[in-house]
Amino acid sequence: MSRSRNLMLSMMLATASLAVQAQSVQTLGTQVIVPASGEIIVPNDQVRATLMIEEQDKDKVAAASRVNQKMKQGIDIVKRQDPQAVLKSHGYFTYAIYSDETPRNAGKARQIVGWRVGQYLDVVTSNLAALPKTVAAAQGILALNGLQFGLTPESVKKQDAALIDATYKNLNERLVAIARAMGRNPGDASLETVDFEGSGNYAGSNDSMPKAMMMRAAAPVREEVAEPSFEAGESTLSMRLVGKVKFK
């Protein structure tokens, strides 16, 4: 027998020996930690629109007065268009505008040539059908700075049972696959512990809304604005769990 045939025969015997040893590995009483996850996709039913106003003037009082007046008008418009909307004012700012003629390192106080004043308004509503009309009406005074579509807290709670079911189903599927890979009957596995890692700990932020895509906009001129078009999209809710399984 040639040397090459002897080498090939030796390799085949070694492979067969390893296969026999692998089949003889005992799994009696083995504990297996099985992570699982589930997710469901739900149509968005809520939106947070951020409106803003910004004015610039040499006179700080004049700029602030115009901001205050236009914000009040904008709030009145939104309330009239969508009475169920929840409004929240925030981010009031006043910045000095300095002359570029005086260098920063000249050792002199920079000259103030004007003031920039502004304020933001968050509008949260589930009245998505009226959203284009509401935003268009508000844009006659204010500017649209950003939109966040998401789910109402009520919708998230309604999906909890479906989310748990999807996650537990994934656990069973993975358990069956693991048992078969170990050469065991899935019926020999006993589920000892199921750890929902913070039940309701959905992926993403706590308010269930994805981060907004912010849009800067100049202070608008008061005029009729054509209604914008929006697509609410969908949100993905996810959950994780860890199961501890023991084979008989």
C-alpha positions in Angstrom: 0.0 0.0 0.0 1.4 3.4 -1.0 2.3 6.1 1.5 -0.5 8.4 0.2 -3.1 5.7 0.7 -1.9 5.1 4.2 -2.2 8.8 5.0 -5.7 9.0 3.6 -6.8 5.9 5.6 -5.4 7.4 8.8 -7.3 10.6 8.2 -10.5 8.7 7.6 -10.1 6.7 10.8 -9.3 9.8 12.8 -12.5 11.5 11.4 -14.6 8.5 12.2 -13.1 8.3 15.7 -14.0 12.0 16.4 -17.5 11.5 15.1 -18.0 8.5 17.5 -16.7 10.6 20.4 -19.0 13.5 19.5 -22.0 11.2 19.4 -21.0 9.8 22.8 -21.1 13.2 24.5 -23.5 12.9 27.4 -26.3 15.6 27.6 -28.1 14.1 30.6 -28.9 16.9 33.1 -27.4 19.6 30.8 -28.6 23.2 31.4 -28.9 25.4 28.4 -29.4 29.2 28.5 -31.6 30.2 25.5 -32.0 33.9 24.6 -35.0 34.8 22.4 -36.6 37.9 21.0 -39.8 38.9 19.3 -41.0 41.9 17.4 -44.2 43.2 15.8 -44.8 46.1 13.4 -47.6 48.5 14.2 -48.9 51.4 12.2 -48.2 54.7 13.9 -51.1 56.6 15.4 -49.6 59.6 17.0 -47.4 62.5 16.0 -45.3 65.2 17.7 -44.9 68.3 15.5 -42.4 71.0 16.6 -43.2 74.5 15.5 -41.0 77.5 16.1 -40.8 81.3 15.6 -37.6 83.4 15.3 -37.2 87.1 15.0 -34.2 89.4 14.6 -34.0 93.1 15.3 -31.6 95.8 16.5 -34.1 96.4 19.4 -34.3 93.4 21.8 -37.7 94.4 23.1 -39.1 94.7 19.6 -37.8 91.2 18.6 -39.2 89.7 21.8 -42.5 91.4 21.4 -43.0 90.0 17.9 -42.0 86.5 19.0 -44.5 86.6 21.9 -47.3 87.9 19.7 -46.8 85.4 16.9 -46.4 82.5 19.2 -49.7 83.4 20.9 -51.3 83.6 17.5 -49.8 80.3 16.4 -51.0 78.6 19.6 -54.6 79.9 19.1 -54.5 78.6 15.5 -53.4 75.1 16.5 -56.0 74.9 19.3 -58.7 76.0 16.9 -57.7 73.5 14.2 -57.1 70.5 16.6 -58.8 70.9 20.0 -57.6 67.5 21.2 -53.9 68.3 20.6 -51.6 68.6 23.7 -49.4 71.7 23.5 -46.1 72.4 25.2 -43.9 75.5 24.9 -40.2 75.3 25.3 -36.8 76.5 24.2 -37.3 80.3 24.5 -34.0 81.9 23.5 -32.4 85.4 23.2 -29.0 85.8 21.5 -27.0 88.8 20.9 -25.7 89.4 17.3 -22.1 90.8 17.3 -20.4 92.9 14.7 -17.7 91.1 12.7 -15.7 94.3 12.4 -14.0 93.8 15.9 -11.7 90.7 16.0 -12.1 88.4 19.0 -8.5 88.8 20.1 -8.4 92.6 19.7 -8.9 93.1 23.5 -12.0 95.2 22.9 -15.6 94.4 23.8 -17.4 93.2 20.7 -20.2 95.5 19.5 -23.8 94.2 19.7 -25.6 95.0 16.4 -28.8 93.2 17.0 -30.8 90.4 18.8 -32.2 87.1 17.8 -35.2 85.9 19.8 -37.2 82.7 19.3 -39.4 80.0 20.9 -40.5 76.4 20.2 -43.9 74.7 20.5 -44.5 71.0 20.6 -47.9 69.7 19.4 -48.8 66.1 20.2 -51.9 64.6 18.6 -53.4 61.4 17.4 -55.6 63.2 14.9 -53.4 62.4 11.9 -56.2 63.0 9.4 -56.3 66.7 10.4 -52.5 67.0 10.6 -51.8 68.5 7.1 -54.5 71.2 7.6 -53.4 72.0 11.1 -49.7 72.4 10.1 -50.6 74.4 7.0 -52.7 76.8 9.1 -49.9 77.1 11.7 -47.3 77.8 9.1 -49.0 81.0 8.2 -47.4 82.3 11.5 -44.9 79.7 12.7 -42.3 77.4 11.0 -42.4 73.6 11.1 -39.1 72.5 12.7 -39.6 68.7 13.0 -42.0 65.7 13.0 -41.9 62.5 15.1 -44.4 59.8 14.3 -45.0 57.0 16.8 -47.5 55.2 19.0 -49.8 56.3 21.7 -49.2 54.7 25.1 -52.6 53.0 24.8 -51.5 51.4 21.5 -48.3 50.1 23.1 -50.2 48.5 25.9 -52.7 46.8 23.5 -49.8 45.2 21.7 -48.2 43.8 24.9 -49.9 40.4 24.7 -49.0 39.9 21.0 -45.4 40.9 21.7 -45.1 38.4 24.6 -46.6 35.7 22.4 -44.1 36.4 19.5 -41.2 36.3 21.9 -42.2 33.1 23.6 -42.8 31.5 20.2 -39.2 32.4 19.2 -38.0 30.8 22.5 -39.8 27.5 21.6 -38.4 27.5 18.0 -34.8 28.0 19.2 -35.2 25.4 21.9 -36.4 22.8 19.3 -33.4 23.7 17.1 -30.9 23.4 20.0 -32.4 20.0 21.1 -32.0 18.6 17.6 -28.5 19.9 17.3 -27.6 18.0 20.5 -29.3 14.9 19.2 -32.0 15.1 21.8 -35.8 15.0 21.7 -37.3 18.4 22.4 -39.7 16.7 24.7 -36.8 15.8 27.0 -36.2 19.5 27.7 -37.7 21.1 30.8 -38.1 24.9 30.9 -37.0 25.9 34.4 -36.8 29.7 34.2 -38.1 32.4 31.9 -36.6 35.8 32.5 -38.3 38.6 30.6 -35.5 41.2 30.7 -37.7 44.1 32.0 -41.2 43.2 30.6 -42.3 45.9 28.2 -38.7 47.0 27.5 -39.3 47.8 23.9 -36.5 48.8 21.6 -35.9 52.5 21.0 -36.6 55.4 23.3 -39.1 55.3 26.3 -41.7 57.4 24.5 -41.9 54.8 21.7 -41.3 57.5 19.1 -38.3 57.4 16.8 -36.0 60.4 16.9 -37.2 63.3 14.8 -35.5 64.4 11.6 -35.0 68.0 12.5 -35.5 70.7 9.9 -34.3 74.3 10.3 -36.6 76.9 8.8 -36.5 80.7 8.6 -39.2 82.7 10.2 -42.2 82.6 7.9 -44.2 85.4 6.3 -47.8 85.4 7.2 -49.7 84.1 4.2 -51.7 81.1 3.0 -49.6 77.9 3.0 -50.5 74.9 0.9 -51.1 71.8 2.9 -48.1 69.5 3.3 -48.2 65.8 2.8 -47.2 63.3 5.5 -46.9 59.5 5.8 -47.2 58.3 9.4 -45.3 55.0 8.7 -44.9 52.2 11.2 -43.1 51.5 14.5 -41.4 48.2 15.5 -42.0 47.0 19.1 -39.5 44.4 20.4 -39.0 42.3 23.5 -36.3 40.0 24.8 -36.3 37.1 27.2 -33.9 34.4 28.4 -35.0 30.9 29.2 -33.1 28.3 31.3 -33.7 24.8 30.0 -32.6 21.5 31.5 -32.4 18.2 29.6 -33.6 15.1 31.4 
